[in-house]
């Protein structure tokens, strides 16, 4: 009986120790997934434990949700959609475009999809870079639309706006609901700005060419107070380079000269979006960039970094390993 009692105490003790150790072991995937913070430069996981595929993407806030729409490229998928209330825990909501969506997508490649909402037509409209083949010679824009951002989009067409080549691109809806499409043209040496039609489904007017001959791509645009800011990268293929930004009081211009931001490789990333976080205390801005792996695309990761403004027209971008947006106040906690 004494032996039995001794063993019983031994096993009870060891079970308690094991339980305490088990509880204290950190959830590595949960930490990477960002249940507490966004971990920069690592794989991000959705709430189902799957790697998030939303590169070259854009963000849109609807009610309490932030939607992240971006490139997937897996199993015939082009564009996928995720949503989150905290920018940390992302729920997969569906594939918006696939090879089966339209005959013109069967052998196509889609990059940098961006979505905005049209208040008049009650449609979500997506613009993107469309290629047919692997050599990037097609260089076209494409348009799709849907009445629900979580449901498959209807592919409308691919074309060259006003006859211009169109590669890396972004989409911007201004505070007056006028929308613009900005894309790299003339073998990426020019950055063209177009005003869209009222339904956002076509280019209505060629506005201007920014920094002609500047060889810029990966545009990301924001409006803060009286100024517009545009961030772009140089053209070095999949290799990162020095990002630059410029500012203007009007999208039409005149725009400032390009100014360096971040380090010489933009912290080993390329810009895709600048995301405003509107809180009760302040509005903060997050730089969202892709860390591309050109040899193994699915090894590419993301970085989310705070943009700091030192005055009305000066932006700074500094590195931080982790960041946690406070959705109530708008503060960015490093």
C-alpha positions in Angstrom: 0.0 0.0 0.0 2.9 2.4 0.8 4.4 1.6 -2.5 1.1 2.2 -4.3 0.7 5.5 -2.5 4.2 6.5 -3.4 3.7 5.8 -7.1 0.4 7.5 -7.0 2.0 10.7 -5.6 4.9 10.4 -8.1 2.6 10.2 -11.1 0.3 12.9 -9.8 3.3 15.2 -9.3 4.7 14.5 -12.7 1.4 14.9 -14.3 1.1 18.4 -12.8 4.6 19.3 -13.9 3.9 18.1 -17.4 0.6 20.1 -17.5 2.3 23.2 -16.3 5.1 22.8 -18.9 2.5 22.1 -21.7 0.6 25.3 -20.8 3.8 27.4 -20.7 5.1 26.2 -24.1 4.6 29.1 -26.5 2.3 28.6 -29.5 4.9 29.3 -32.2 2.4 29.2 -35.1 0.0 31.4 -33.1 2.8 33.9 -32.5 3.7 33.9 -36.1 0.1 34.1 -37.0 0.0 37.3 -35.0 -2.6 36.5 -32.4 -0.9 39.2 -30.4 1.2 41.2 -32.9 2.1 41.2 -36.5 5.5 39.5 -36.9 7.3 41.2 -39.8 9.1 39.1 -42.4 7.5 35.8 -41.4 4.8 33.7 -42.8 1.4 34.9 -41.7 -1.4 32.4 -41.1 -5.1 32.8 -41.3 -7.5 31.6 -38.6 -7.6 28.1 -40.1 -3.8 27.8 -39.8 -3.1 28.2 -43.5 -0.5 30.5 -44.9 -2.0 33.8 -46.1 -1.6 34.3 -49.9 -2.4 37.9 -50.7 0.7 39.5 -52.2 0.7 42.7 -54.2 -2.5 43.4 -52.4 -4.8 46.2 -51.2 -7.0 46.8 -48.2 -10.5 48.1 -47.9 -12.5 48.9 -44.7 -16.1 47.9 -44.6 -17.9 48.4 -41.3 -15.7 46.8 -38.6 -13.8 44.7 -41.0 -10.6 45.3 -42.9 -10.5 43.3 -46.1 -7.2 42.2 -47.6 -7.3 41.3 -51.3 -4.2 40.0 -53.0 -2.4 37.6 -55.3 -2.6 33.9 -54.5 -1.2 32.0 -57.6 -1.9 28.6 -56.0 -3.9 25.8 -57.7 -5.3 28.0 -60.4 -6.3 30.8 -58.0 -5.4 34.4 -58.9 -7.0 36.6 -56.2 -8.0 35.7 -52.7 -9.8 37.6 -49.9 -9.3 37.8 -46.1 -10.9 39.9 -43.4 -9.9 41.0 -39.9 -11.1 43.4 -37.2 -7.6 43.9 -35.8 -5.2 43.5 -38.8 -3.7 40.6 -36.8 -6.1 37.7 -37.0 -7.2 37.1 -40.6 -10.1 35.0 -41.7 -10.1 33.5 -45.2 -13.3 34.5 -47.0 -12.9 33.1 -50.5 -11.2 33.2 -53.9 -12.3 36.1 -56.0 -10.7 35.3 -59.4 -9.5 31.9 -60.7 -8.5 30.5 -64.1 -12.1 29.3 -64.4 -13.6 32.8 -63.9 -13.3 33.7 -67.6 -11.8 32.3 -70.8 -9.4 35.2 -70.9 -7.9 34.1 -67.6 -7.2 30.5 -68.7 -3.5 31.2 -69.5 -3.2 34.6 -67.9 -1.3 35.9 -64.9 -2.7 38.5 -62.5 -0.7 40.8 -60.3 -1.4 43.7 -57.8 -5.2 43.5 -57.6 -6.8 46.5 -55.8 -10.5 46.9 -54.9 -12.6 50.0 -54.2 -16.3 50.4 -53.6 -18.6 52.4 -55.9 -21.3 54.1 -53.8 -23.6 54.8 -56.8 -23.5 51.4 -58.5 -23.2 49.4 -55.2 -20.4 47.4 -56.8 -16.9 46.5 -55.7 -14.5 47.1 -58.6 -11.1 45.5 -59.0 -8.3 46.7 -61.2 -5.1 44.7 -61.8 -2.1 44.0 -63.9 -2.9 41.4 -66.6 -0.4 39.3 -68.5 -0.8 36.6 -71.1 2.3 34.4 -71.0 5.5 34.7 -69.0 7.6 37.5 -70.6 5.5 40.5 -69.4 5.2 41.8 -72.9 1.3 41.9 -72.8 1.4 44.7 -70.2 -2.3 45.4 -69.8 -4.8 46.5 -67.2 -7.9 44.4 -66.3 -11.2 45.1 -64.6 -13.6 42.9 -62.6 -16.6 43.6 -60.4 -18.8 42.1 -57.7 -21.8 43.1 -55.5 -20.1 41.3 -52.6 -16.4 41.6 -51.8 -16.5 38.1 -50.4 -18.0 36.5 -53.5 -16.4 35.7 -56.9 -15.9 38.7 -59.2 -17.1 38.9 -62.8 -14.1 39.5 -65.1 -15.0 42.3 -67.5 -12.0 42.9 -69.8 -8.3 43.5 -70.3 -6.9 46.5 -72.2 -4.2 49.1 -72.5 -5.6 52.5 -71.1 -5.4 55.0 -74.0 -3.0 52.6 -75.8 -0.4 52.8 -73.0 1.3 49.7 -71.5 0.2 49.0 -68.0 2.1 46.9 -65.5 2.5 47.6 -61.7 -0.5 49.5 -60.6 -2.7 50.8 -57.8 -6.3 52.1 -57.4 -7.3 55.1 -55.4 -10.7 56.5 -54.4 -10.5 60.1 -53.4 -12.6 61.8 -50.7 -15.0 63.2 -53.4 -15.5 59.6 -54.7 -13.6 60.3 -57.9 -11.4 57.2 -58.6 -8.0 57.0 -60.2 -5.8 54.2 -61.7 -2.1 54.6 -61.6 0.2 52.3 -63.5 3.7 51.8 -64.9 3.9 52.4 -68.7 6.4 52.6 -71.5 8.4 49.6 -70.3 8.1 50.9 -66.7 9.9 54.2 -67.5 6.7 56.3 -67.0 4.0 56.3 -64.3 0.6 57.2 -65.8 -2.4 58.5 -63.9 -5.9 58.0 -65.2 -9.3 59.3 -64.0 -11.9 56.5 -64.0 -15.5 56.7 -65.3 -18.3 57.2 -62.8 -18.9 53.4 -62.5 -15.1 52.8 -62.1 -15.2 50.2 -64.9 -13.1 52.1 -67.5 -10.5 54.8 -67.9 -12.2 58.1 -68.6 -9.3 60.5 -69.0 -5.5 60.3 -69.1 -4.4 62.8 -66.5 -0.6 63.0 -66.4 2.7 61.1 -66.5 4.7 61.3 -63.3 8.5 61.5 -63.4 8.9 60.7 -67.1 11.8 58.3 -67.6 12.1 57.7 -63.9 11.7 53.9 -64.2 9.4 53.5 -61.2 6.9 50.8 -60.2 4.9 49.4 -57.2 2.9 52.6 -56.6 1.1 53.1 -53.3 -0.9 56.3 -52.7 -2.4 58.0 -49.6 -4.1 61.3 -48.8 -3.3 63.0 -45.5 -4.8 66.4 -44.7 -4.0 68.7 -47.7 -1.4 66.4 -49.3 -1.2 63.3 -51.5 1.8 61.0 -51.0 2.9 58.4 -53.5 5.5 55.8 -52.7 7.2 53.8 -55.5 10.1 51.4 -56.0 12.8 51.3 -58.6 12.8 48.5 -61.3 15.2 45.7 -60.2 13.0 42.7 -60.9 12.4 40.6 -57.8 15.4 42.2 -56.0 14.5 45.0 -53.4 15.7 48.5 -53.9 15.5 52.0 -52.4 11.9 53.2 -52.1 11.1 56.8 -52.8 8.1 59.1 -52.2 6.8 62.3 -53.5 3.9 64.7 -52.4 1.5 67.0 -54.1 -1.6 69.1 -53.2 -3.4 67.5 -56.2 -3.2 64.2 -57.9 -2.9 66.2 -61.1 0.2 67.8 -59.7 2.7 69.4 -59.6 4.4 66.6 -57.7 7.6 67.0 -55.7 10.9 65.4 -56.6 11.3 61.8 -55.4 12.7 61.5 -51.9 14.4 58.4 -50.4 12.5 56.6 -47.6 13.5 53.6 -45.5 16.9 52.0 -46.1 18.6 51.1 -49.4 16.4 48.0 -49.8 13.3 49.3 -48.1 14.0 46.7 -45.4 14.1 44.0 -48.1 10.7 44.8 -49.4 8.6 46.4 -52.2 5.6 48.7 -51.6 2.1 47.5 -52.2 -0.2 49.6 -50.1 -0.4 52.4 -47.5 -3.1 51.6 -45.0 -4.8 54.3 -42.8 -5.8 53.2 -39.3 -8.5 55.7 -38.1 -8.9 55.7 -34.4 -10.5 57.9 -31.7 -7.1 59.4 -30.8 -5.3 59.7 -34.1 -5.0 58.3 -37.6 -1.9 56.2 -38.2 -0.5 54.8 -41.4 1.0 51.4 -42.1 3.4 50.7 -44.9 2.6 47.3 -46.4 5.3 45.6 -48.4 6.1 42.3 -50.0 9.3 40.5 -49.4 9.5 38.7 -52.7 11.2 35.3 -53.3 11.4 35.3 -57.1 12.7 31.7 -57.2 10.0 30.3 -54.8 7.1 32.7 -54.9 5.3 31.0 -52.0 8.2 31.7 -49.7 7.5 35.5 -50.1 6.4 37.2 -46.9 5.1 40.6 -45.8 6.1 43.5 -43.6 3.9 46.1 -41.9 5.7 49.2 -40.8 4.6 52.5 -39.2 4.9 55.6 -41.4 5.8 58.6 -39.3 5.3 62.2 -40.4 7.7 64.8 -39.1 5.8 67.7 -40.8 3.1 68.2 -43.5 5.3 66.8 -46.3 8.0 64.6 -44.7 7.6 60.9 -44.2 9.8 58.4 -42.3 9.9 54.6 -42.4 11.8 52.7 -39.7 12.1 49.0 -39.0 10.3 47.2 -36.2 10.2 43.5 -35.7 6.6 43.4 -34.4 3.7 45.8 -34.4 0.2 45.8 -32.9 -2.3 48.3 -34.2 -4.7 49.6 -31.5 -8.0 49.8 -33.5 -9.7 51.9 -30.9 -7.2 54.7 -30.5 -5.4 54.4 -33.8 -2.0 54.0 -32.1 0.6 51.6 -33.5 2.3 49.8 -30.6 5.8 48.4 -31.5 
